[in-house]
Amino acid sequence: MSRRWIQNPNRCADEYLDGIEEFIEFARRHNPSATRIRCPCRRCNNTFWETIENVGFHLVRNGMIETYSIWNLHGEQVDHASSSNAPRVDNVEPIVDPNDQVMGIIQDAFPFASTNINQEGEDDVPTPIDSAEFEQYEKLLKNANQELYPGCKSFSVLTAIVELMHGKIKYRMSNLCFDYFLGVFKRMLPTDNCLPKDHKHAQKVLYGLGLGYEKIHACKNNCMLFYKEHETLDTCPICNESRFKMTSQNRTTKIPQKVMRYLPLKPRLQRLYMSTHTATDMRWHKEKRVDDDVMRHPADGEAWKEFDRTFPDFAADPRNVRLGLATDGFNPYGILNQHHSTWPIFAFPYNLPPWKCMKKEYLMMTVLITEDPGRSIDVYLRPLVDELKDLWTNGVRTFDKSTGRMFTLRAAVMWTVNDFPAYVMVSGWSTKGYMACPVCKEDVTSGWHAGKVCYLGHRRWLPWDHEWREKDKEFDGNTERRLRPREWSGDEILEQLNRLDFAPFGKTVSRTRPSTQLNWTHKPMFFELPYWSKLKLRHNLDVMHVEKNVFDTLVGTILDIEGKTKDTIKARLDLERMGIRRGLWMNRDSDKARRDLAFFSMKPNDKKEFLKFVSSVKFPDGYASNIARCVNVDGGKFTGLKSHDCHVFMQRLLPVGIRHLLPEDVVKPIILLSRFFSQLTAKTLRRTDMFQLRHDIVQVLCKFEMIFPPAFFTTPPSLSPPPPLPPTPVELDRARDEGGTLELPRRHRPASRRVFFGFDRISSAVILPPPATNSATSDLITRRRAVTTTQGSEPPTQLTAAATAAASAATAPALMDHLAVGPAGSQAPASSASSVA
């Protein structure tokens, strides 16, 4: 019976359970009198003895060792004569001689080195390599056959270098450290050994294997690359900056200002089919994937199938590669206070099965940018986009090791996966400001609340006859009659981008056509791909980073952590301005006002109990980091939580820890939100579950709107907040009816001609309330403090009445004299009170 069931990742499958029964019967038959046998599960690793019943339980829970295909420790006799004819098991690295492995690497890199030249015209036979490649092949073959030192039979020169370089990469050894140990090994070996003396010479030996990189010089100001038509220039034609640094005249070599490393994609994709280990797996998505209602792989999703329907010629050959791209910045030096980030861009092939396609062995770094490129990331993407266009249009001739034939390999980028800040750079759509949503675009519901832009209006996704649409005081004070925002197709987005005027190479945005600008920062280079605008498959968000942002906001608010809570003084004043949630308004006693603890925040004793619970939790090794180290019980906060820690916290700890510490109306939506993220990040997901999740998250967000203030629904803080929105005519008339007078502030007088969201001739007006008496403190707080008006153009429909300017200088002192900031019974200093205004 075949033992391929050992490699099955689904330990609940019938094949796997039948295989366990076969192993148990085999163990009983070959060990009839034994009460305990070795347990071959991944945790026991054949080192611990268990009863046969416990062994079966361990195999279901932990899985069997993938390499244990010959059960020699349980009585099976190994037939060395026929063991080589046994069927090959996927994902198992056979134990072979290192020299044979190196020879296999050379054969994979040069699969047709010995092909007869007379077969050059045949399509199914590989063409012979040219003289330069054959010279590299001979050098590698010579090093593979040369002994490391006279009389050494276990290692050749090439085998020793490959083993040492593999250890360097695996254990993250620096070049200096590698040079030191290489020198030590060279002194240990006989004096006539052939081991290279340092890392540089070792790389020269491996150069013939290919998969190198190119150095491309870049402009100091990220204007352009000195690439193709600009390769011979010494100055940037845009900013006239020099290509090289100023050095002494005695120096013979020039030092470039910036260097980008580009790793070509074509040879790496070709190597996937030239290798015996991956050639068959690259067709897994078509030949071995089970097509049912369960989504285990991107090929099970509707986006993949829609791509196949749109481009049937591409889908006809399952060997064509579907790619995903991801990028993010990190500090390679680990110094938090240093403003430096390196940006690698990775490509990963989705043709591979799910247990391989996201492994680090198959992640291909294509671009390495040594500093934050900002909006100029398109400049650095140009070589990659050019290669992707060529792979889509012409393809590249590739040898398939599994069939022994040549074919034309084509590739297409299906998705990009980024966190929210990197999304801005790759997609070109700004995720800050009033139109931050890249899906809704100008139809987003946004407003200015508590000094920041917030995003409400989740009732728009409810059914038209839902009862929550009629409620106003429980939400933002208005009933909801609007439909959900429209969905934009790829062609519409491309047409919108083509109507914009951008400066060369994505440096700045021209504002000559403000009516079509919306929230674009630059024109993304990915739209130059021929297939990119046909489908809505473009940019995707990293769920774990989104989950971390939600966790920080939610936990900071329910624990009332200073600096992280969204329930602030400004948020309470905003509720009074909107006339909703009277129970959360500021509590005023005579000449003082204080912010009482909200019903959705924990009391001090409950907070300490919750933190003690978190600090006492322990997880299995490898499941999560030590979250207890991140808990500060006395300080009442968390420190140093990583994205994966928040992921585990949100789904496992938070629903359990708050269930008896907060009201039931607050606990239930939080538990539903945790379950939403848990189902969304599961390994398998059904299509019906996706539709249910889309329905459930709308309900959860609407419940959150009824619990938390509008300031809760915001993005991470930006460096500079956008200006307040202009009011609707109804708001302007209402403010004038209150008896205020118009006065132009200095920064909006007619002499300054500002451009605000694409509208010319804009001036703002502040409506001053009538003179207040000493007993009118509450009226001053609830009265509209500032509004703006637009002259010469109608305000856009998406800019709803949601934001006001700061209080005027005439009313702020009278208001702040009566406002105390801090807990009940404490008087805040004047500086903190003025900062609240």
N, C-alpha and C positions, 0 to 999 in steps of 0.2 A: 504493500500500500504506500502511496506517495506521502511524504512527510512535509509537503509544502504548507500544511496547515500551521506549522510552527511560525511561519512568517506572517500569518494573517493578523492584522492589527485589531480586528474585531473579535474579542475573546468571548462574545456571546453568540457568534455564528455557529450554525450547526456543524460546519466542517471542523471548527476548532474543538467543539465539545466532543464530537466523535473521535477526533484525534487523541484527546485526553483519555477517553475510554480505552482506545487501542493501547496507549502507553501503560495504563494501569493493568490491563490484562497481560501485557508483555512482562511487566515487572512481577506480577504474581506467578506467571508461568516459569520464569527463570529464577525466581527466588521463593520457592514454595514454603520454606520453613522460616523465612525472615519476617520479623514483626516490624522492623524499621528499615527503610531504604533511603538512599541519598535523594534529596529534593532538588530537581533540576530547574526550579523556578529562578527568575532573575534576581531575587533577593537572597536566596540560600546558595545559589551558584554551585550546587553539588558538593558543598562543604558541610552542610548540616544534615543530620539523619532525622527523619520524621516517619510517622506511621503512614501507611498507604492512603488512608482516608484524608489525612492532613496534606499529603502531597497533591492529591487531586484538587483540594480546596486552594492550595497555594498556586497551582497552575492556572486556575480560573481567575484568581485575584491578581496575580503578578505577571503571568505569562511565562512561557518556557524560554530558556536561553536560546537565542536565534541560531547560534553556531552548533548546538547540540543535536545534530541530525543523525549521528551514529551513537546508539545508546550503549556504548562499551562499558560504562560504569554500572549498568543494570543487567549485564549478562550477555550482551550481543557480541558475537565474534566478528572481528574485523578481518575481512578478506582483502588483503593488500593487492591481490592480482586483479580483482574486479572492482576495487573501489574507484579507480579512475574512470570506469564506465558508468558510474552512478549518475543519475540525472542531477543537473546543476540546480541548486536552490537559490532563489533570488535573495539579494541583500546579505549573502553570506560570503565573507572573505575567506577563500580557501587558504590553508596553510601551505605555502609554496616557498621555494628558495628565493631569497632576495634578488639574486642575479636573474632568475627567470622573470621576476616581476619587472625588473628594469628592461629586459629584452622585450617584454610585452608592451611597455610604455613606448619604446622606440618603434615597434611595429604599428602601434596605434597612431603615432605621430607621422609615420611614413608608410601608410598601408600599401602603396603601390611603388615602392622603391625598386623592386625587382621585376616590374612588368615589362613584357616584351614591347619594343617600340613599334613593331608591326601592327599592334592592336590599337593604335592611337585613334583611328577613325571610328571605332565602335562605340556606341553610346553606353552600353552596359558594362564596359570594361574601363577601368580608370586609366587616365592618360599618364605617361611617365613624367617624372619630375624633371625640372631643368637642372642645369649643371651646378648652380649655386646651392640649391636644396640637396642635390646628391652629395655635394661636398660636405655639407653639415651632417648628412646621414652617415657618411663614412667616418667623420670625426667622432660622432657619438658611438658608432659601432666599435671603433678602435678603443675608446675609453671603457666601453662595456666589456670588452674581451681582455683588457689589460689588467694584470694582477696589481693589487694595491701595493704589495711588496713581493719580492721573489719568494715563491713558495706558498703564498696566500691563496687558498682555494675558496674561501667563504665570501670574500668581498673583492669586487673589482673597483677600479677607480670611480666609475660612474655610480656604482651601487653605494659606495661609501658617501659620496657627495649627496646623493638623493636622500639617504637615511639621515645625514646630519642636517640638511636643509629642512627636511620634514620635522625634525625635532625642534629646530629653531622657530619655525612658524607655529607649531603646536603649543610650545611653552613660552611664546612671546619673548624670545631672546633678542636683545639688541645686537647691532652689528659689532660693536666693540666687545661685547661679551662673547659673541661667536668667534671673533678673531682670536681672542685669548685662548679659548678652549681648543680651537683648531691648531693653534701653535703648540699647545700642550700635547695634543694627540700626535702631532707630527714628530715631537721629540721623543714620545714614548715608543713609536714604531721604529723599525730598523732604519738606518741612515739612508738607505737607497729606496725609500718609499716614494710614492707618487702622489701623496695627498697635497692638495693646494695649500698655500701658506696663509691665505686670508679669504674673506668673504668675496672680495672683488674677483679674484681668480676663480673661485668656485662658480660664480655667476657666469663667467665666460665659458666654462665647460657646459653649463646647462643652457646656454644661449640658443643652441641648435634645436631645442625642443619647442621653441616658439613661445607664444603667449606673452610677449613683451609689452612695452608701452611706448608712447611717443610723448616727447616734451614739446609743448606748443606755447610760445611766448604770448603774453597778454598785455594790454595797455595798462598803465599805472592806474587810470581812472575807470577801468572796466568798460571802455568804449568799444573795443574790438579785439579780435585775435589776429595775430600775425600768421595768417593761415591762408592757404591757396593763393588767391590773387594778391594778398597783402603780405605774403611770406618774405619778400625781399625788402620791404620797407624798414627804415630805421626810426621813423617818427610816426606817431598816430595821425592819420589825416583828419581826425575829428577835433581833438584837443591839442594837437601839436606837441604832445609830450614825447620825450625820447624813449626809445624801446629799451635802452640799456642804462645801467647806472653809471654815474660819473666815477671813474677809477683813475689810478695813476697812469701816466703815459708809458711806463715801463711794462705794464701788464699786457701780455699777449692775447689773453682771452677776455671777452666781454661778458659782463654779468647782466642778465636780463632783469627788468623791474619785477615782473611777475611771470610765473611759469605754471601752466596747467598740465597735469598728466592725463593723457588719454589712452585708454586701453581698448584697442579695436574689438568690436563685437563679433565680426564674422568668423575669425579663427576659433573663438571659444564655442560658438554654435556648431561649427564644423566638427570640433573635437568631441562633442556629445554623440555624434553619429559615427565617428571614427573609432570610438572606444567600445570594446566588447561589454563593458559594464553598464553602459547607458543607452546603447543603440536601440535595444528592444523596448526599454522603458519610455523612450520618447514617443512611442505610439500607444502608450497605455490608455490615454484619454479616449481613444477610438476603439481599440480592440479588446481591452480588458475591463473597462469601466462598466459598472452595472447601472443601467438607465432606468431608475425608478423615481419615486416622488421624493426621495431623500437627497439632500444636497450635502455631499461630502467633499466636493471638488468644484473649482470654478466652472468646469465643463457641465456641471449639473444645473447651473444657473441660467436664467432667461437671457442674460446679456450675451453669454457665449453662443447660445442658439440663435439669437437675433443676428449676431455677427456672421454666423454660417449662412443664414438665409439671405443676408445682404450681399455677401461675397462668396457665392457657391464655388467659383473656380479656386479660391484659396482653401476652402474647406474640403475640396475633393481629395487632396493629398494630406493624410493625417500627419505626415512628417513636417509640414510647415509649422513654425514655432510661434506660439502665443506668448508674449512677454508682458511682464509688469515692471514698472519702474518705481523706485522709492528713493527719497533723499531726505537728509536732515543734517543739522549741524551739531558738532560736539567739540569739546575742548580736549585735545589729545594730551595735554599736559596735566590735567586734573587740578588746575589752580582756578578756584572759583572767582577770584577777584581780577582775573586777567581777561580782558575783552578780546578774545581770539576764538575763532571757531573754524574748523575744517569741515568741508562739505563734500562727502563722497556721494556718487550717484550709482545706485545698484540696479541691475537687471536680473530678473529671475524667470526661468522658463516654466510655464504652467503646463507643458506637455507631460511632465513627469508626474508620477502618482503623488498623492497628498503627503505620504510619509517621506518624500524626497524633495519635493519642489521648494520647500521653505527651509531646508537644511543649509547650513553655512557652506557646505562643500559645493553647492550648486548656485550660490549667489555670485554674480559676476559684477565686479566693480568696473564701471566703464569710464567714469570721470572722477578726478580727484582735484578739488578746488581748495587751495591752501588758505583761503580767508572767506568771510561772509560775502557772497556776491550780491545780495539784496535783489533788487528788481533786474539787475543785469545778469541773472542766471542764464537768460536766453543766449547771451553772448558765448558763454562757456558750453552751452548745449549744441552749438552749431555743428561740430564734427559728428556728434551722435545722431542728430537729426538727419544729416546728409547720408550717413551710413544706413539709417533706418529707411529712408526714402529709396535708396538703391536696393536694399533687401526686399522691399515691397514691389518695386517695379521690375528689376532685373533678376534678383536673387543671386545665389552663388553656387557653383558646382561643388557638390559634396559627395564623399564616398560613404555609403552605408555599410558598416561592417557586418550587420546582421544578414544582409542579402547579398553582399559582395558586388553591388552595382552603384553606379553614379546616378545622382538625381539633382534637380535644381531646388535648393533650399530657399524658401521665402520666410519672412518674419513680419509680425505686426505687433504693435504695442496695444494691449487691450485696456490697461488701467495705469494710473499713477496713484500711489498710496503715500499720503503725507499727513503730518499733524497740521493744525490750523495755521500756525505762522508760515510753515513751508508751503502751504496751499496757496497763499497769496503770491509767492514767488513763482510757482510753477504754472498756476492757472491764469494769473494776471488780474484776478478779481480781488479787490481789497476787502478784507474781512473786518474792517473797522468802519465806524460811522453808521449813518442811518440806513444804508443799503448794504449791510454786511452779509446778508444771506446770499450765497451764490446760486441758490435754487429759485427763490422768490424774486430776486433782483429788485426792480423798482416797486414791486407790489408788496414788499415786506411791511409788516406792521411794527414800526419802531417809534420811539419817543424819548424825550429828555426827562429823566426821572432821577432825582437825588444827585445831580451833578454828573450823570453818565447816560450813555445811550442804552436803552433797554428794549427788549423785543418781546412783545405780548401778542395778543390776538390768536391764541391757539384754538379758540372756539370756531374759527373759520373752517377747520377741518372736521367739525362735527356734522352730523346729518342736518338737513335744513330744518326739520321739525323738532330738533332736540330742545328740551326744556331749558338747558343752560344758556341758550342763545338769548332768551328773554330776560335773564337776570342781569342786573346792572350793578347794584351795590356790592354784590359778592365778587365782582371782577374789577373793571376799570371805570365803572360808573355809566357805561353805555351798553345798549343792547347791540347784538351782533347780527347784521343782515347781509354781510358780504359772503361771497363764495370763496373757496380756497384759491390761492394764487395759481395762475396758469403755469403750465410746464413748457419750458423753452426747448426746442429741438436744436440739434447741433448746427443745422444750416442757418437757423435764425441767429444763433450766437455768432457764427462766422460772418454773416451779413452785417450784424451790428458792429463787429470789430472792424470790418472793412470800411465802414463809414467814418471811422475815427482817424484823426491825424496824429501819428506818433513820430517822435524824433527818431533818427537812425539808431539801430541797435538797442531799442527799448530803453533809452536813457530817461526821457521825460515825456509827458503827455501834453499834446497841444490842445488848447481850450478854444480853438476857433469854431468848433462845432459842439457847443455845450448841450444841445438837445439830445444828442445820441451818446454822450460820454458815459452817463450813469456812474458806475464805480470802478471802471477799469483803470489799472495803474500802468499796464504795458500790454503789448500784443504778444501772447505766448507763442513761442516758436513751434510748439507741438501742433498748432493748427496748420502748419505747412505740410504735415503728413497727409497724403491723398485721402485716407480713410478716416481721418480724425474727426471731421465734422459730420460724418454720416450718421453716427449713433451717439446716444447719450451714455457713453461708457468711459468718460474721460477721467476726471479727477475724483479720488475717493479719500475719505478721512480715516485716519487711524483710530479705531474704536477705543483702544486703551488710553490714548491721550485725551480723547473726549471724555471718557469715563473719569479720568483723573481731574479734569477741570470741574466736572459736575460734583465729584466727591469733595474737592476743596471748598466749593461754594456751599454745599449742603452741610457738611460737618462744621465748617466755620460759623454757620448761622445757627444751627441747633445747639452748638456748644457755646455760642456767644463769645467767640475768640476775638479779641481786639485786633483790628487790622484785617481780619478775614471775614467777619460777619457782614451780611448785607442789611441787617436790621440796625441802621445807624440813625443819628439825629436827622440827617437830611431825608432819609427814607420815611421817618415818621412825619416830618413836615410836609413831605410830598403827598402822603395819604390825606392830611388835612386839606391840602390845596385841592385835591381831587374830590374831597367830600365823601370818602368811603372808609370802612373799617374804623368806626369811631372808637372801638375798644383798644386800638393801637395808637391813638393820638397821644400827644405829649400831655403829661399830667401836670397841671399848674396849681400851685398852692401860693396864694397871695402874690408875692413878687418873685417866685421861683418856678421853673419848669424842669421836669425830669423825665427821663425815659425809663418806664417800668419794664420789667422783664416780660417778653412776649410769651404767649401760650405755647408757641412752637419751639421755645428754647428751654434747655434744662436748668433746673435750679442748681445752686452750687453743690449741694450734697449729692444730688443725682449725677452731676457731671463728674464728681470725684469717684463715685461708684462705677460709672461707665468706663473711666480711664483705668481703674484698677482691674476691671474685667478684661480690658484689652491687653493690659500688661501681663496678665496671667495665662493668656492663650499661647499654646505651643503647636507648631505645625510640623508635619513630617519633613525630613531632609529633602531639599530640592523643590518643595511645594511653594514656599515663600521664604522671604528673609525673616530675620528676627524682628518682628514688629514691636515687641516689647521694648527694644532699645530706643524706639522713636517716640515713646510715651513719656510725657512730663506731667506726672500726677499733680505735683505741687503747683506748677505753672498753669495747669489746665489747658494744655495744647499738645499738638503733635509736631515733631521736627524730623526732617530728613526722610520723609516718605517718598519712595520712588514710584514710578508709574505702575509697576507690577504690584507693589505693596497696596496702592490705592485700589487696584483691580481686585485683589483678594479681599481687602477690607470691605469694599462696596458690596460684594456679592455674598460674603460668608459671615463677617463679623457684625456689620451694621444692623441687619435685620434682627439678629439675636440680641444685641446689646441694648437696643432702644425700646424693645417691645413693652417693658413695664415702667419706663421712665418718662414717656411722653403720652399725650392724649391719643386715644384710638384713632381719631380723625387725622392725626398727623402721621401716626405709625403706618397705617395702611397704604397711603400713597408712596411712602419711602420703600416699603417692602415690595410693592409692585414695580417700582423703578429698579430695585436690585434684581428682581426676577427678570425684568426686561433685558438688562445687560447680561445676565447669566444665560438666557436663552439665545441672545444675539451672538455671543462668543462661544457657543457650544461647537463641538467638532462636527456634529451632524444637525441638520435643520431641514424640516419639511417646508414645502412651498405654502401649504395651508397655514403653517405657523408664522410665516413671514407676513401674510395678510392679517393674521390675528395680532401680531406684534405692532403692525402699523396702526391698527385700530386702538390697541390698548395704550400706546404711548400718548395718543391724543387725550384720552381720558385722564391719564396720570398728570400730564402737564396742565390740563384745565383744573384739576384738583389742587395742584401746586399754586396756580394763580389765585385760588380762593383762600389759600393759607398764608403765603408769603407776600411781602410787599412787591411792587413792580421793580424795585431796584435789585431784586434777586435774579432777574432774568437779564443778565448782561454777559458780555464777553470778558476775557481777561483784560485788565486795565491797559490802556494805551498811553503813549508818551504825552500826547497832546489831545485833549478832548475836542470834538468838533463843535462848531458854534451852534447856538440854539436854533430850533426850527422856526420858520415864520408861522404865524397863526392863520387859522381859517377866518373868513369874513364873519362867521357867527361869533367866534371868540373875540374878535376885535370890537364888534358891536356890543357884546356883553360887557367888555371891559369899559367901554366908554359910558355905558348906561350906569356904571357904578359911581360916576361922578369924577373920574380921573381926568387929568389934563395931559396933553402930549408934550414931550420935551425930547429933543434929539441929544443923545449923549455925544461926547467929543469924538469917539472913535467911529461914529456913523454919521457925521455931518456931511452935507452934500459935497464938500471938497474932496472927500475920499471916495473913489469909485471902486467898490469891491465887486468881485465876481463870486457869487455864492450859489453853489449847485447849478452853475451854468446860466444864471440869470443876471443880466446887466442892470445897471441903474438901481442898485439896491440901497436902501437906507433903512435904518432901524429906529424905532421909536419906543421910548419907555413911558408907560402910563403910570403916572404918580397918583397915589390915592389921595383923597382929601385929607386935610390936617387932622391928626389923631389926638385924642385926649389921653390922659393918664390911665383911664379905665378901659382903653380900647386895645389892650395888648393882644388878646385872642383874635380880634378882628384883623389886626395887622399881620398875624401869622397866617391866617387862612386866606387873606386877600391875595389876589394875583399881584405879584411883585413886578413882573416885567413881561412884556410881549413885544414882538417885532412885527413890522408890517412891510409889505412888498409893494413898490411903486413901479408902474410901467409894465408889469407882466402878472399873469395869474399864477398863484402858487401851485406847485405840482400836486396831483391828487394823492400821491403816496405819502406826502408830508402831512401827517395828521396833527391835530391840535394836541400836542403832548409835551411841549417844552417851553420854558420861560427863561429869561435872562436873570442875572443876579439882581439882588435888591438895590435900589438906588441909594446913593450916598446920604440922601436926606432922611430915609426911613430906617436904614440899618442901625445907627446908634441907638435910636429909641427902642428898637426891637431887641437888640442884643443886651441892653442893660437889664432886661427882665428875663433873660434866658440863662439857665444854669445847665452846664454840660456835665454829665457823669451820673453816677448812681444817686438814688434818692437821698436827699438831705445833704448833698455836697454842693458847694459853690465852685463853679469852674472859673479859672482866671480869664481875664479879658482877652488874652491872645487866643485861647482856644475857642472862646465864643465867637470871635471875629472870623476864625477859620471856618466855622460852621456856615456862616453866611456865604 
